Amino acid sequence: MRNAAGSVFLADCPTRLAVEIISDKWAVLVLFGLSRKPLRHGELVDLIGGVSRKVLTQTLRRLQEYGLVERRTAEPRRIEYALTDLGRTLVEPIEGLTNWARDHGEAVVDFQETQAAAKSSASRN
């Protein structure tokens, strides 16, 4: 009963893999970065603030292993990364998460600041 409601809680459920993929911030940013057009490694480094070249390489390799990104030679000595058809199926859900973050990110930060201030105040008393 693989597709039964609640199967996401089973250890061998394939949905856990999907959750694992989208819970990796670098993977989501790479997939979203490639959603417009294929990019070279250096272009992705420039696009995604804070990612190291090593972590980006590891992320791209993992996404290739999942069948979400392909590495291809555009011209001699020019390697590009592009979404596969399967990878493109994640663009809409990632856009939804991005829109949520834009709409509610400030509320999350405000909440965190309020909680930090309350803890600080409580520790002084």
C-alpha positions as CSV (number, residue, x, y, z in Angstrom):
1,M,0.0,0.0,0.0
2,R,2.6,2.4,-1.2
3,N,0.4,5.4,-2.0
4,A,-1.9,5.1,1.0
5,A,-2.6,8.2,3.0
6,G,0.1,8.6,5.7
7,S,2.7,6.6,3.8
8,V,5.1,9.5,4.1
9,F,5.7,8.4,7.6
10,L,7.0,5.0,6.6
11,A,10.8,4.7,6.4
12,D,10.8,3.4,2.8
13,C,8.3,5.9,1.4
14,P,9.6,7.6,-1.8
15,T,8.1,10.9,-0.6
16,R,10.9,11.1,2.0
17,L,13.4,11.4,-0.9
18,A,11.4,14.4,-2.2
19,V,11.3,16.0,1.2
20,E,15.1,15.4,1.6
21,I,15.7,17.1,-1.8
22,I,13.6,20.2,-1.1
23,S,14.8,20.6,2.5
24,D,18.4,21.2,1.2
25,K,18.6,25.0,0.8
26,W,21.4,24.8,-1.8
27,A,19.5,22.2,-3.9
28,V,16.4,24.4,-3.9
29,L,18.4,27.5,-4.9
30,V,20.3,25.6,-7.6
31,L,17.0,24.2,-9.1
32,F,15.4,27.7,-8.9
33,G,18.5,29.3,-10.4
34,L,18.4,26.8,-13.4
35,S,14.7,27.3,-13.9
36,R,15.2,30.2,-16.3
37,K,18.1,28.8,-18.4
38,P,21.2,26.5,-18.3
39,L,24.1,28.0,-16.4
40,R,27.8,27.4,-15.9
41,H,29.3,26.5,-12.6
42,G,30.7,30.0,-12.1
43,E,27.5,31.7,-13.1
44,L,25.7,29.6,-10.4
45,V,28.3,30.7,-7.8
46,D,27.7,34.3,-8.7
47,L,23.9,33.9,-8.7
48,I,23.7,32.0,-5.4
49,G,25.2,34.2,-2.6
50,G,27.1,32.4,0.1
51,V,27.6,29.0,-1.6
52,S,31.1,27.8,-1.9
53,R,32.4,26.2,-5.1
54,K,32.9,22.9,-3.3
55,V,29.3,22.8,-1.9
56,L,27.9,23.8,-5.2
57,T,29.8,21.0,-7.0
58,Q,28.5,18.5,-4.4
59,T,24.9,19.8,-4.8
60,L,25.1,19.6,-8.6
61,R,26.4,16.0,-8.4
62,R,23.6,15.0,-6.0
63,L,21.0,16.6,-8.2
64,Q,22.4,14.8,-11.2
65,E,22.2,11.5,-9.2
66,Y,18.5,12.2,-8.6
67,G,17.9,12.9,-12.3
68,L,17.0,16.5,-11.7
69,V,19.9,18.3,-13.3
70,E,22.1,17.3,-16.3
71,R,25.6,18.3,-17.0
72,R,26.3,19.0,-20.7
73,T,29.0,20.3,-22.9
74,A,27.8,23.5,-24.7
75,E,31.0,24.0,-26.6
76,P,34.5,22.6,-26.1
77,R,35.6,23.3,-22.5
78,R,32.2,24.9,-21.7
79,I,30.1,22.9,-19.3
80,E,26.6,23.9,-18.5
81,Y,24.0,22.6,-16.0
82,A,20.4,22.4,-17.0
83,L,17.2,21.1,-15.5
84,T,16.0,17.8,-16.8
85,D,12.3,17.2,-17.5
86,L,11.9,15.8,-14.0
87,G,13.8,18.7,-12.5
88,R,11.4,21.2,-14.3
89,T,8.5,19.5,-12.4
90,L,9.9,21.1,-9.2
91,V,9.9,24.7,-10.5
92,E,6.3,25.4,-9.7
93,P,6.5,24.0,-6.1
94,I,9.7,26.0,-5.5
95,E,8.1,29.1,-6.8
96,G,5.3,28.5,-4.4
97,L,7.7,28.2,-1.5
98,T,9.6,31.3,-2.7
99,N,6.3,33.3,-2.8
100,W,5.5,32.1,0.7
101,A,8.9,33.3,1.9
102,R,8.5,36.7,0.3
103,D,5.0,37.1,1.8
104,H,5.8,35.7,5.3
105,G,9.5,35.9,5.8
106,E,9.3,39.2,7.5
107,A,6.7,37.8,10.0
108,V,9.0,34.9,10.8
109,V,11.9,37.3,11.4
110,D,9.7,39.6,13.6
111,F,8.6,36.6,15.6
112,Q,12.2,35.4,16.1
113,E,13.2,38.9,17.2
114,T,10.3,39.1,19.7
115,Q,11.2,35.7,21.1
116,A,14.9,36.7,21.5
117,A,13.9,39.9,23.2
118,A,11.6,38.1,25.6
119,K,14.3,35.5,26.4
120,S,16.9,38.3,26.9
121,S,14.5,40.2,29.2
122,A,13.6,37.1,31.2
123,S,17.3,36.2,31.7
124,R,18.0,39.7,33.1
125,N,15.3,39.3,35.8
